[in-house]
Amino acid sequence: MSVSEDQVAEAMYAMIKEYHGKRNLKALDLSKAMIEKFGEEECDKKFCKKAIRQLIDSGRCTYSYVGGSYIVLPPDSPDAR
């Protein structure tokens, strides 16, 4: 079974949404979680970077800098409330 970039992006988005307001997630945190979830043969760091880029480019997530770079929900997102 091959995992698509969209599936990884959706799983990342769900994780970001789940931890919103509780914990800031770095790109590396997301990549490690997705590799653990889907397996190294299905999902590597490059694939995770593409999925993160998809989330950022679509506007579903944004970068935040608070002593480090984090991926968060945009403040005006309905899911951010």
N, CA, C and O atoms as a Maestro MAE file, in Angstrom:
{
 s_m_m2io_version
 :::
 2.0.0
}

f_m_ct {
 s_m_title
 :::
 protein
 m_atom[324] {
  # First column is atom index #
  i_m_mmod_type
  r_m_x_coord
  r_m_y_coord
  r_m_z_coord
  i_m_residue_number
  s_m_chain_name
  s_m_pdb_residue_name
  s_m_pdb_atom_name
  i_m_atomic_number
  :::
  1 25 0.836 -1.178 0.000 1 A "MET " " N  " 7
  2 3 0.000 0.000 0.000 1 A "MET " " CA " 6
  3 2 0.882 1.244 0.000 1 A "MET " " C  " 6
  4 15 1.736 1.408 0.872 1 A "MET " " O  " 8
  5 25 0.680 2.082 -0.944 2 A "SER " " N  " 7
  6 3 1.466 3.298 -1.052 2 A "SER " " CA " 6
  7 2 0.700 4.459 -0.417 2 A "SER " " C  " 6
  8 15 -0.502 4.622 -0.628 2 A "SER " " O  " 8
  9 25 1.410 5.244 0.350 3 A "VAL " " N  " 7
  10 3 0.815 6.391 1.029 3 A "VAL " " CA " 6
  11 2 0.986 7.619 0.142 3 A "VAL " " C  " 6
  12 15 2.062 7.843 -0.414 3 A "VAL " " O  " 8
  13 25 -0.068 8.410 0.010 4 A "SER " " N  " 7
  14 3 0.013 9.612 -0.817 4 A "SER " " CA " 6
  15 2 0.424 10.813 0.030 4 A "SER " " C  " 6
  16 15 0.308 10.805 1.256 4 A "SER " " O  " 8
  17 25 0.902 11.833 -0.652 5 A "GLU " " N  " 7
  18 3 1.290 13.080 0.005 5 A "GLU " " CA " 6
  19 2 0.085 13.690 0.725 5 A "GLU " " C  " 6
  20 15 0.221 14.250 1.813 5 A "GLU " " O  " 8
  21 25 -1.094 13.576 0.108 6 A "ASP " " N  " 7
  22 3 -2.315 14.109 0.713 6 A "ASP " " CA " 6
  23 2 -2.648 13.400 2.032 6 A "ASP " " C  " 6
  24 15 -3.071 14.042 2.993 6 A "ASP " " O  " 8
  25 25 -2.459 12.090 2.074 7 A "GLN " " N  " 7
  26 3 -2.738 11.333 3.290 7 A "GLN " " CA " 6
  27 2 -1.811 11.765 4.426 7 A "GLN " " C  " 6
  28 15 -2.243 11.913 5.569 7 A "GLN " " O  " 8
  29 25 -0.548 11.964 4.103 8 A "VAL " " N  " 7
  30 3 0.423 12.400 5.111 8 A "VAL " " CA " 6
  31 2 0.078 13.812 5.579 8 A "VAL " " C  " 6
  32 15 0.124 14.102 6.774 8 A "VAL " " O  " 8
  33 25 -0.268 14.694 4.632 9 A "ALA " " N  " 7
  34 3 -0.640 16.069 4.983 9 A "ALA " " CA " 6
  35 2 -1.868 16.081 5.886 9 A "ALA " " C  " 6
  36 15 -1.916 16.847 6.847 9 A "ALA " " O  " 8
  37 25 -2.853 15.249 5.594 10 A "GLU " " N  " 7
  38 3 -4.065 15.178 6.418 10 A "GLU " " CA " 6
  39 2 -3.742 14.674 7.830 10 A "GLU " " C  " 6
  40 15 -4.267 15.192 8.815 10 A "GLU " " O  " 8
  41 25 -2.885 13.676 7.915 11 A "ALA " " N  " 7
  42 3 -2.491 13.142 9.225 11 A "ALA " " CA " 6
  43 2 -1.728 14.203 10.019 11 A "ALA " " C  " 6
  44 15 -1.911 14.325 11.230 11 A "ALA " " O  " 8
  45 25 -0.877 14.967 9.338 12 A "MET " " N  " 7
  46 3 -0.143 16.053 10.002 12 A "MET " " CA " 6
  47 2 -1.113 17.123 10.485 12 A "MET " " C  " 6
  48 15 -0.991 17.617 11.605 12 A "MET " " O  " 8
  49 25 -2.070 17.477 9.644 13 A "TYR " " N  " 7
  50 3 -3.047 18.507 9.996 13 A "TYR " " CA " 6
  51 2 -3.855 18.073 11.224 13 A "TYR " " C  " 6
  52 15 -4.109 18.876 12.122 13 A "TYR " " O  " 8
  53 25 -4.248 16.818 11.254 14 A "ALA " " N  " 7
  54 3 -4.997 16.291 12.395 14 A "ALA " " CA " 6
  55 2 -4.165 16.374 13.675 14 A "ALA " " C  " 6
  56 15 -4.691 16.690 14.742 14 A "ALA " " O  " 8
  57 25 -2.880 16.093 13.565 15 A "MET " " N  " 7
  58 3 -1.985 16.154 14.720 15 A "MET " " CA " 6
  59 2 -1.818 17.598 15.192 15 A "MET " " C  " 6
  60 15 -1.854 17.865 16.393 15 A "MET " " O  " 8
  61 25 -1.638 18.523 14.260 16 A "ILE " " N  " 7
  62 3 -1.485 19.940 14.606 16 A "ILE " " CA " 6
  63 2 -2.768 20.438 15.280 16 A "ILE " " C  " 6
  64 15 -2.714 21.167 16.270 16 A "ILE " " O  " 8
  65 25 -3.904 20.042 14.740 17 A "LYS " " N  " 7
  66 3 -5.201 20.441 15.289 17 A "LYS " " CA " 6
  67 2 -5.385 19.873 16.706 17 A "LYS " " C  " 6
  68 15 -5.889 20.560 17.595 17 A "LYS " " O  " 8
  69 25 -4.979 18.630 16.902 18 A "GLU " " N  " 7
  70 3 -5.108 17.970 18.202 18 A "GLU " " CA " 6
  71 2 -4.269 18.672 19.273 18 A "GLU " " C  " 6
  72 15 -4.721 18.829 20.407 18 A "GLU " " O  " 8
  73 25 -3.063 19.090 18.925 19 A "TYR " " N  " 7
  74 3 -2.149 19.700 19.891 19 A "TYR " " CA " 6
  75 2 -2.267 21.223 19.950 19 A "TYR " " C  " 6
  76 15 -1.545 21.859 20.717 19 A "TYR " " O  " 8
  77 25 -3.152 21.817 19.167 20 A "HIS " " N  " 7
  78 3 -3.290 23.272 19.134 20 A "HIS " " CA " 6
  79 2 -3.608 23.817 20.525 20 A "HIS " " C  " 6
  80 15 -4.548 23.366 21.179 20 A "HIS " " O  " 8
  81 25 -2.814 24.790 20.968 21 A "GLY " " N  " 7
  82 3 -3.010 25.394 22.275 21 A "GLY " " CA " 6
  83 2 -2.408 24.601 23.423 21 A "GLY " " C  " 6
  84 15 -2.382 25.079 24.557 21 A "GLY " " O  " 8
  85 25 -1.921 23.393 23.143 22 A "LYS " " N  " 7
  86 3 -1.341 22.553 24.182 22 A "LYS " " CA " 6
  87 2 0.170 22.445 24.030 22 A "LYS " " C  " 6
  88 15 0.918 22.479 25.006 22 A "LYS " " O  " 8
  89 25 0.596 22.314 22.772 23 A "ARG " " N  " 7
  90 3 2.016 22.100 22.493 23 A "ARG " " CA " 6
  91 2 2.318 22.587 21.088 23 A "ARG " " C  " 6
  92 15 1.537 22.364 20.163 23 A "ARG " " O  " 8
  93 25 3.462 23.257 20.932 24 A "ASN " " N  " 7
  94 3 3.900 23.677 19.604 24 A "ASN " " CA " 6
  95 2 4.675 22.540 18.958 24 A "ASN " " C  " 6
  96 15 5.520 21.913 19.597 24 A "ASN " " O  " 8
  97 25 4.387 22.278 17.692 25 A "LEU " " N  " 7
  98 3 5.041 21.181 16.978 25 A "LEU " " CA " 6
  99 2 6.021 21.726 15.942 25 A "LEU " " C  " 6
  100 15 5.682 22.605 15.150 25 A "LEU " " O  " 8
  101 25 7.219 21.198 15.960 26 A "LYS " " N  " 7
  102 3 8.224 21.542 14.955 26 A "LYS " " CA " 6
  103 2 8.051 20.602 13.769 26 A "LYS " " C  " 6
  104 15 7.407 19.558 13.873 26 A "LYS " " O  " 8
  105 25 8.635 20.991 12.643 27 A "ALA " " N  " 7
  106 3 8.576 20.152 11.443 27 A "ALA " " CA " 6
  107 2 9.161 18.770 11.733 27 A "ALA " " C  " 6
  108 15 8.641 17.761 11.256 27 A "ALA " " O  " 8
  109 25 10.230 18.725 12.505 28 A "LEU " " N  " 7
  110 3 10.862 17.448 12.834 28 A "LEU " " CA " 6
  111 2 9.930 16.565 13.673 28 A "LEU " " C  " 6
  112 15 9.893 15.349 13.490 28 A "LEU " " O  " 8
  113 25 9.180 17.183 14.592 29 A "ASP " " N  " 7
  114 3 8.210 16.423 15.400 29 A "ASP " " CA " 6
  115 2 7.172 15.751 14.495 29 A "ASP " " C  " 6
  116 15 6.839 14.578 14.662 29 A "ASP " " O  " 8
  117 25 6.676 16.526 13.540 30 A "LEU " " N  " 7
  118 3 5.675 15.997 12.606 30 A "LEU " " CA " 6
  119 2 6.260 14.883 11.743 30 A "LEU " " C  " 6
  120 15 5.637 13.839 11.551 30 A "LEU " " O  " 8
  121 25 7.473 15.121 11.221 31 A "SER " " N  " 7
  122 3 8.117 14.118 10.365 31 A "SER " " CA " 6
  123 2 8.331 12.806 11.110 31 A "SER " " C  " 6
  124 15 8.038 11.732 10.584 31 A "SER " " O  " 8
  125 25 8.841 12.897 12.332 32 A "LYS " " N  " 7
  126 3 9.078 11.678 13.125 32 A "LYS " " CA " 6
  127 2 7.772 10.927 13.375 32 A "LYS " " C  " 6
  128 15 7.724 9.702 13.271 32 A "LYS " " O  " 8
  129 25 6.716 11.668 13.703 33 A "ALA " " N  " 7
  130 3 5.421 11.029 13.977 33 A "ALA " " CA " 6
  131 2 4.870 10.338 12.733 33 A "ALA " " C  " 6
  132 15 4.314 9.244 12.830 33 A "ALA " " O  " 8
  133 25 5.018 10.966 11.566 34 A "MET " " N  " 7
  134 3 4.489 10.376 10.332 34 A "MET " " CA " 6
  135 2 5.311 9.161 9.903 34 A "MET " " C  " 6
  136 15 4.758 8.178 9.409 34 A "MET " " O  " 8
  137 25 6.622 9.228 10.090 35 A "ILE " " N  " 7
  138 3 7.466 8.074 9.762 35 A "ILE " " CA " 6
  139 2 7.109 6.906 10.675 35 A "ILE " " C  " 6
  140 15 7.071 5.756 10.238 35 A "ILE " " O  " 8
  141 25 6.849 7.209 11.943 36 A "GLU " " N  " 7
  142 3 6.444 6.165 12.889 36 A "GLU " " CA " 6
  143 2 5.071 5.595 12.512 36 A "GLU " " C  " 6
  144 15 4.846 4.388 12.606 36 A "GLU " " O  " 8
  145 25 4.164 6.466 12.091 37 A "LYS " " N  " 7
  146 3 2.799 6.035 11.762 37 A "LYS " " CA " 6
  147 2 2.742 5.220 10.468 37 A "LYS " " C  " 6
  148 15 2.110 4.165 10.421 37 A "LYS " " O  " 8
  149 25 3.405 5.717 9.419 38 A "PHE " " N  " 7
  150 3 3.302 5.073 8.106 38 A "PHE " " CA " 6
  151 2 4.462 4.139 7.780 38 A "PHE " " C  " 6
  152 15 4.362 3.335 6.853 38 A "PHE " " O  " 8
  153 25 5.554 4.231 8.523 39 A "GLY " " N  " 7
  154 3 6.717 3.380 8.276 39 A "GLY " " CA " 6
  155 2 7.731 4.063 7.379 39 A "GLY " " C  " 6
  156 15 7.373 4.860 6.512 39 A "GLY " " O  " 8
  157 25 9.002 3.746 7.594 40 A "GLU " " N  " 7
  158 3 10.093 4.375 6.839 40 A "GLU " " CA " 6
  159 2 10.053 4.067 5.355 40 A "GLU " " C  " 6
  160 15 10.468 4.890 4.539 40 A "GLU " " O  " 8
  161 25 9.555 2.886 4.994 41 A "GLU " " N  " 7
  162 3 9.520 2.511 3.578 41 A "GLU " " CA " 6
  163 2 8.430 3.271 2.817 41 A "GLU " " C  " 6
  164 15 8.506 3.405 1.596 41 A "GLU " " O  " 8
  165 25 7.421 3.767 3.533 42 A "GLU " " N  " 7
  166 3 6.314 4.500 2.897 42 A "GLU " " CA " 6
  167 2 6.493 6.012 2.971 42 A "GLU " " C  " 6
  168 15 6.028 6.740 2.095 42 A "GLU " " O  " 8
  169 25 7.160 6.477 4.006 43 A "CYS " " N  " 7
  170 3 7.191 7.911 4.292 43 A "CYS " " CA " 6
  171 2 8.574 8.292 4.825 43 A "CYS " " C  " 6
  172 15 8.936 7.892 5.932 43 A "CYS " " O  " 8
  173 25 9.344 9.054 4.059 44 A "ASP " " N  " 7
  174 3 10.650 9.513 4.526 44 A "ASP " " CA " 6
  175 2 10.626 11.021 4.777 44 A "ASP " " C  " 6
  176 15 9.593 11.665 4.599 44 A "ASP " " O  " 8
  177 25 11.767 11.584 5.191 45 A "LYS " " N  " 7
  178 3 11.820 13.009 5.537 45 A "LYS " " CA " 6
  179 2 11.489 13.914 4.345 45 A "LYS " " C  " 6
  180 15 10.823 14.937 4.507 45 A "LYS " " O  " 8
  181 25 11.954 13.539 3.155 46 A "LYS " " N  " 7
  182 3 11.658 14.346 1.961 46 A "LYS " " CA " 6
  183 2 10.154 14.371 1.680 46 A "LYS " " C  " 6
  184 15 9.592 15.412 1.338 46 A "LYS " " O  " 8
  185 25 9.525 13.230 1.828 47 A "PHE " " N  " 7
  186 3 8.083 13.111 1.602 47 A "PHE " " CA " 6
  187 2 7.329 13.971 2.620 47 A "PHE " " C  " 6
  188 15 6.347 14.629 2.280 47 A "PHE " " O  " 8
  189 25 7.799 13.958 3.874 48 A "CYS " " N  " 7
  190 3 7.179 14.761 4.926 48 A "CYS " " CA " 6
  191 2 7.338 16.251 4.631 48 A "CYS " " C  " 6
  192 15 6.419 17.033 4.872 48 A "CYS " " O  " 8
  193 25 8.500 16.647 4.112 49 A "LYS " " N  " 7
  194 3 8.714 18.054 3.750 49 A "LYS " " CA " 6
  195 2 7.724 18.502 2.689 49 A "LYS " " C  " 6
  196 15 7.209 19.619 2.745 49 A "LYS " " O  " 8
  197 25 7.459 17.633 1.723 50 A "LYS " " N  " 7
  198 3 6.481 17.959 0.679 50 A "LYS " " CA " 6
  199 2 5.081 18.127 1.271 50 A "LYS " " C  " 6
  200 15 4.337 19.024 0.876 50 A "LYS " " O  " 8
  201 25 4.730 17.264 2.214 51 A "ALA " " N  " 7
  202 3 3.418 17.348 2.851 51 A "ALA " " CA " 6
  203 2 3.294 18.635 3.674 51 A "ALA " " C  " 6
  204 15 2.246 19.281 3.667 51 A "ALA " " O  " 8
  205 25 4.363 19.004 4.380 52 A "ILE " " N  " 7
  206 3 4.367 20.254 5.148 52 A "ILE " " CA " 6
  207 2 4.239 21.440 4.208 52 A "ILE " " C  " 6
  208 15 3.485 22.375 4.482 52 A "ILE " " O  " 8
  209 25 4.967 21.407 3.107 53 A "ARG " " N  " 7
  210 3 4.895 22.496 2.126 53 A "ARG " " CA " 6
  211 2 3.462 22.621 1.596 53 A "ARG " " C  " 6
  212 15 2.971 23.732 1.393 53 A "ARG " " O  " 8
  213 25 2.804 21.504 1.376 54 A "GLN " " N  " 7
  214 3 1.414 21.513 0.908 54 A "GLN " " CA " 6
  215 2 0.510 22.212 1.929 54 A "GLN " " C  " 6
  216 15 -0.341 23.018 1.552 54 A "GLN " " O  " 8
  217 25 0.689 21.908 3.211 55 A "LEU " " N  " 7
  218 3 -0.119 22.533 4.264 55 A "LEU " " CA " 6
  219 2 0.132 24.038 4.349 55 A "LEU " " C  " 6
  220 15 -0.804 24.817 4.530 55 A "LEU " " O  " 8
  221 25 1.386 24.441 4.218 56 A "ILE " " N  " 7
  222 3 1.738 25.861 4.303 56 A "ILE " " CA " 6
  223 2 1.227 26.603 3.069 56 A "ILE " " C  " 6
  224 15 0.626 27.670 3.194 56 A "ILE " " O  " 8
  225 25 1.459 26.049 1.883 57 A "ASP " " N  " 7
  226 3 1.046 26.704 0.633 57 A "ASP " " CA " 6
  227 2 -0.473 26.832 0.528 57 A "ASP " " C  " 6
  228 15 -0.976 27.797 -0.048 57 A "ASP " " O  " 8
  229 25 -1.198 25.871 1.077 58 A "SER " " N  " 7
  230 3 -2.655 25.916 1.002 58 A "SER " " CA " 6
  231 2 -3.253 26.884 2.022 58 A "SER " " C  " 6
  232 15 -4.429 27.236 1.932 58 A "SER " " O  " 8
  233 25 -2.444 27.312 2.989 59 A "GLY " " N  " 7
  234 3 -2.928 28.229 4.007 59 A "GLY " " CA " 6
  235 2 -3.583 27.531 5.188 59 A "GLY " " C  " 6
  236 15 -4.083 28.192 6.097 59 A "GLY " " O  " 8
  237 25 -3.586 26.219 5.186 60 A "ARG " " N  " 7
  238 3 -4.198 25.474 6.299 60 A "ARG " " CA " 6
  239 2 -3.349 25.557 7.558 60 A "ARG " " C  " 6
  240 15 -3.864 25.449 8.670 60 A "ARG " " O  " 8
  241 25 -2.042 25.750 7.380 61 A "CYS " " N  " 7
  242 3 -1.115 25.907 8.499 61 A "CYS " " CA " 6
  243 2 -0.161 27.050 8.174 61 A "CYS " " C  " 6
  244 15 -0.054 27.494 7.031 61 A "CYS " " O  " 8
  245 25 0.519 27.505 9.205 62 A "THR " " N  " 7
  246 3 1.482 28.581 9.022 62 A "THR " " CA " 6
  247 2 2.666 28.342 9.954 62 A "THR " " C  " 6
  248 15 2.582 27.555 10.897 62 A "THR " " O  " 8
  249 25 3.760 29.028 9.675 63 A "TYR " " N  " 7
  250 3 4.921 28.953 10.557 63 A "TYR " " CA " 6
  251 2 4.782 30.000 11.643 63 A "TYR " " C  " 6
  252 15 4.274 31.095 11.402 63 A "TYR " " O  " 8
  253 25 5.231 29.661 12.834 64 A "SER " " N  " 7
  254 3 5.258 30.584 13.957 64 A "SER " " CA " 6
  255 2 6.663 30.525 14.537 64 A "SER " " C  " 6
  256 15 7.278 29.460 14.585 64 A "SER " " O  " 8
  257 25 7.163 31.662 14.972 65 A "TYR " " N  " 7
  258 3 8.501 31.672 15.558 65 A "TYR " " CA " 6
  259 2 8.417 32.169 16.990 65 A "TYR " " C  " 6
  260 15 8.109 33.335 17.238 65 A "TYR " " O  " 8
  261 25 8.692 31.276 17.928 66 A "VAL " " N  " 7
  262 3 8.733 31.617 19.344 66 A "VAL " " CA " 6
  263 2 9.948 30.902 19.924 66 A "VAL " " C  " 6
  264 15 9.817 29.860 20.566 66 A "VAL " " O  " 8
  265 25 11.121 31.464 19.697 67 A "GLY " " N  " 7
  266 3 12.343 30.812 20.160 67 A "GLY " " CA " 6
  267 2 12.709 29.600 19.315 67 A "GLY " " C  " 6
  268 15 13.696 28.923 19.600 67 A "GLY " " O  " 8
  269 25 11.944 29.328 18.304 68 A "GLY " " N  " 7
  270 3 12.146 28.219 17.379 68 A "GLY " " CA " 6
  271 2 11.014 28.269 16.366 68 A "GLY " " C  " 6
  272 15 10.010 28.948 16.582 68 A "GLY " " O  " 8
  273 25 11.171 27.565 15.281 69 A "SER " " N  " 7
  274 3 10.162 27.590 14.221 69 A "SER " " CA " 6
  275 2 9.168 26.445 14.426 69 A "SER " " C  " 6
  276 15 9.549 25.278 14.509 69 A "SER " " O  " 8
  277 25 7.896 26.805 14.505 70 A "TYR " " N  " 7
  278 3 6.840 25.833 14.736 70 A "TYR " " CA " 6
  279 2 5.793 25.908 13.637 70 A "TYR " " C  " 6
  280 15 5.651 26.937 12.976 70 A "TYR " " O  " 8
  281 25 5.067 24.828 13.444 71 A "ILE " " N  " 7
  282 3 3.972 24.800 12.479 71 A "ILE " " CA " 6
  283 2 2.679 24.814 13.280 71 A "ILE " " C  " 6
  284 15 2.441 23.943 14.116 71 A "ILE " " O  " 8
  285 25 1.848 25.819 13.012 72 A "VAL " " N  " 7
  286 3 0.631 26.029 13.787 72 A "VAL " " CA " 6
  287 2 -0.552 26.292 12.860 72 A "VAL " " C  " 6
  288 15 -0.378 26.505 11.660 72 A "VAL " " O  " 8
  289 25 -1.747 26.276 13.426 73 A "LEU " " N  " 7
  290 3 -2.942 26.669 12.683 73 A "LEU " " CA " 6
  291 2 -2.957 28.192 12.575 73 A "LEU " " C  " 6
  292 15 -2.548 28.874 13.515 73 A "LEU " " O  " 8
  293 25 -3.416 28.737 11.457 74 A "PRO " " N  " 7
  294 3 -3.511 30.202 11.343 74 A "PRO " " CA " 6
  295 2 -4.463 30.741 12.415 74 A "PRO " " C  " 6
  296 15 -5.440 30.073 12.755 74 A "PRO " " O  " 8
  297 25 -4.196 31.934 12.952 75 A "PRO " " N  " 7
  298 3 -5.043 32.473 14.026 75 A "PRO " " CA " 6
  299 2 -6.503 32.662 13.620 75 A "PRO " " C  " 6
  300 15 -7.391 32.573 14.468 75 A "PRO " " O  " 8
  301 25 -6.765 32.920 12.346 76 A "ASP " " N  " 7
  302 3 -8.148 33.144 11.896 76 A "ASP " " CA " 6
  303 2 -8.847 31.856 11.436 76 A "ASP " " C  " 6
  304 15 -9.964 31.901 10.921 76 A "ASP " " O  " 8
  305 25 -8.190 30.723 11.624 77 A "SER " " N  " 7
  306 3 -8.759 29.421 11.239 77 A "SER " " CA " 6
  307 2 -9.873 29.019 12.204 77 A "SER " " C  " 6
  308 15 -9.730 29.195 13.414 77 A "SER " " O  " 8
  309 25 -10.992 28.476 11.683 78 A "PRO " " N  " 7
  310 3 -12.069 28.010 12.575 78 A "PRO " " CA " 6
  311 2 -11.597 26.892 13.505 78 A "PRO " " C  " 6
  312 15 -12.127 26.737 14.605 78 A "PRO " " O  " 8
  313 25 -10.604 26.113 13.068 79 A "ASP " " N  " 7
  314 3 -10.090 25.027 13.891 79 A "ASP " " CA " 6
  315 2 -9.186 25.532 15.013 79 A "ASP " " C  " 6
  316 15 -8.892 24.795 15.954 79 A "ASP " " O  " 8
  317 25 -8.744 26.789 14.913 80 A "ALA " " N  " 7
  318 3 -7.829 27.345 15.911 80 A "ALA " " CA " 6
  319 2 -8.554 27.846 17.154 80 A "ALA " " C  " 6
  320 15 -7.918 28.261 18.122 80 A "ALA " " O  " 8
  321 25 -9.851 27.808 17.128 81 A "ARG " " N  " 7
  322 3 -10.626 28.325 18.277 81 A "ARG " " CA " 6
  323 2 -10.960 27.254 19.248 81 A "ARG " " C  " 6
  324 15 -11.604 27.520 20.262 81 A "ARG " " O  " 8
  :::
 }
 m_bond[323] {
  # First column is bond index #
  i_m_from
  i_m_to
  i_m_order
  :::
  1 1 2 1
  2 2 3 1
  3 3 4 2
  4 3 5 1
  5 5 6 1
  6 6 7 1
  7 7 8 2
  8 7 9 1
  9 9 10 1
  10 10 11 1
  11 11 12 2
  12 11 13 1
  13 13 14 1
  14 14 15 1
  15 15 16 2
  16 15 17 1
  17 17 18 1
  18 18 19 1
  19 19 20 2
  20 19 21 1
  21 21 22 1
  22 22 23 1
  23 23 24 2
  24 23 25 1
  25 25 26 1
  26 26 27 1
  27 27 28 2
  28 27 29 1
  29 29 30 1
  30 30 31 1
  31 31 32 2
  32 31 33 1
  33 33 34 1
  34 34 35 1
  35 35 36 2
  36 35 37 1
  37 37 38 1
  38 38 39 1
  39 39 40 2
  40 39 41 1
  41 41 42 1
  42 42 43 1
  43 43 44 2
  44 43 45 1
  45 45 46 1
  46 46 47 1
  47 47 48 2
  48 47 49 1
  49 49 50 1
  50 50 51 1
  51 51 52 2
  52 51 53 1
  53 53 54 1
  54 54 55 1
  55 55 56 2
  56 55 57 1
  57 57 58 1
  58 58 59 1
  59 59 60 2
  60 59 61 1
  61 61 62 1
  62 62 63 1
  63 63 64 2
  64 63 65 1
  65 65 66 1
  66 66 67 1
  67 67 68 2
  68 67 69 1
  69 69 70 1
  70 70 71 1
  71 71 72 2
  72 71 73 1
  73 73 74 1
  74 74 75 1
  75 75 76 2
  76 75 77 1
  77 77 78 1
  78 78 79 1
  79 79 80 2
  80 79 81 1
  81 81 82 1
  82 82 83 1
  83 83 84 2
  84 83 85 1
  85 85 86 1
  86 86 87 1
  87 87 88 2
  88 87 89 1
  89 89 90 1
  90 90 91 1
  91 91 92 2
  92 91 93 1
  93 93 94 1
  94 94 95 1
  95 95 96 2
  96 95 97 1
  97 97 98 1
  98 98 99 1
  99 99 100 2
  100 99 101 1
  101 101 102 1
  102 102 103 1
  103 103 104 2
  104 103 105 1
  105 105 106 1
  106 106 107 1
  107 107 108 2
  108 107 109 1
  109 109 110 1
  110 110 111 1
  111 111 112 2
  112 111 113 1
  113 113 114 1
  114 114 115 1
  115 115 116 2
  116 115 117 1
  117 117 118 1
  118 118 119 1
  119 119 120 2
  120 119 121 1
  121 121 122 1
  122 122 123 1
  123 123 124 2
  124 123 125 1
  125 125 126 1
  126 126 127 1
  127 127 128 2
  128 127 129 1
  129 129 130 1
  130 130 131 1
  131 131 132 2
  132 131 133 1
  133 133 134 1
  134 134 135 1
  135 135 136 2
  136 135 137 1
  137 137 138 1
  138 138 139 1
  139 139 140 2
  140 139 141 1
  141 141 142 1
  142 142 143 1
  143 143 144 2
  144 143 145 1
  145 145 146 1
  146 146 147 1
  147 147 148 2
  148 147 149 1
  149 149 150 1
  150 150 151 1
  151 151 152 2
  152 151 153 1
  153 153 154 1
  154 154 155 1
  155 155 156 2
  156 155 157 1
  157 157 158 1
  158 158 159 1
  159 159 160 2
  160 159 161 1
  161 161 162 1
  162 162 163 1
  163 163 164 2
  164 163 165 1
  165 165 166 1
  166 166 167 1
  167 167 168 2
  168 167 169 1
  169 169 170 1
  170 170 171 1
  171 171 172 2
  172 171 173 1
  173 173 174 1
  174 174 175 1
  175 175 176 2
  176 175 177 1
  177 177 178 1
  178 178 179 1
  179 179 180 2
  180 179 181 1
  181 181 182 1
  182 182 183 1
  183 183 184 2
  184 183 185 1
  185 185 186 1
  186 186 187 1
  187 187 188 2
  188 187 189 1
  189 189 190 1
  190 190 191 1
  191 191 192 2
  192 191 193 1
  193 193 194 1
  194 194 195 1
  195 195 196 2
  196 195 197 1
  197 197 198 1
  198 198 199 1
  199 199 200 2
  200 199 201 1
  201 201 202 1
  202 202 203 1
  203 203 204 2
  204 203 205 1
  205 205 206 1
  206 206 207 1
  207 207 208 2
  208 207 209 1
  209 209 210 1
  210 210 211 1
  211 211 212 2
  212 211 213 1
  213 213 214 1
  214 214 215 1
  215 215 216 2
  216 215 217 1
  217 217 218 1
  218 218 219 1
  219 219 220 2
  220 219 221 1
  221 221 222 1
  222 222 223 1
  223 223 224 2
  224 223 225 1
  225 225 226 1
  226 226 227 1
  227 227 228 2
  228 227 229 1
  229 229 230 1
  230 230 231 1
  231 231 232 2
  232 231 233 1
  233 233 234 1
  234 234 235 1
  235 235 236 2
  236 235 237 1
  237 237 238 1
  238 238 239 1
  239 239 240 2
  240 239 241 1
  241 241 242 1
  242 242 243 1
  243 243 244 2
  244 243 245 1
  245 245 246 1
  246 246 247 1
  247 247 248 2
  248 247 249 1
  249 249 250 1
  250 250 251 1
  251 251 252 2
  252 251 253 1
  253 253 254 1
  254 254 255 1
  255 255 256 2
  256 255 257 1
  257 257 258 1
  258 258 259 1
  259 259 260 2
  260 259 261 1
  261 261 262 1
  262 262 263 1
  263 263 264 2
  264 263 265 1
  265 265 266 1
  266 266 267 1
  267 267 268 2
  268 267 269 1
  269 269 270 1
  270 270 271 1
  271 271 272 2
  272 271 273 1
  273 273 274 1
  274 274 275 1
  275 275 276 2
  276 275 277 1
  277 277 278 1
  278 278 279 1
  279 279 280 2
  280 279 281 1
  281 281 282 1
  282 282 283 1
  283 283 284 2
  284 283 285 1
  285 285 286 1
  286 286 287 1
  287 287 288 2
  288 287 289 1
  289 289 290 1
  290 290 291 1
  291 291 292 2
  292 291 293 1
  293 293 294 1
  294 294 295 1
  295 295 296 2
  296 295 297 1
  297 297 298 1
  298 298 299 1
  299 299 300 2
  300 299 301 1
  301 301 302 1
  302 302 303 1
  303 303 304 2
  304 303 305 1
  305 305 306 1
  306 306 307 1
  307 307 308 2
  308 307 309 1
  309 309 310 1
  310 310 311 1
  311 311 312 2
  312 311 313 1
  313 313 314 1
  314 314 315 1
  315 315 316 2
  316 315 317 1
  317 317 318 1
  318 318 319 1
  319 319 320 2
  320 319 321 1
  321 321 322 1
  322 322 323 1
  323 323 324 2
  :::
 }
}
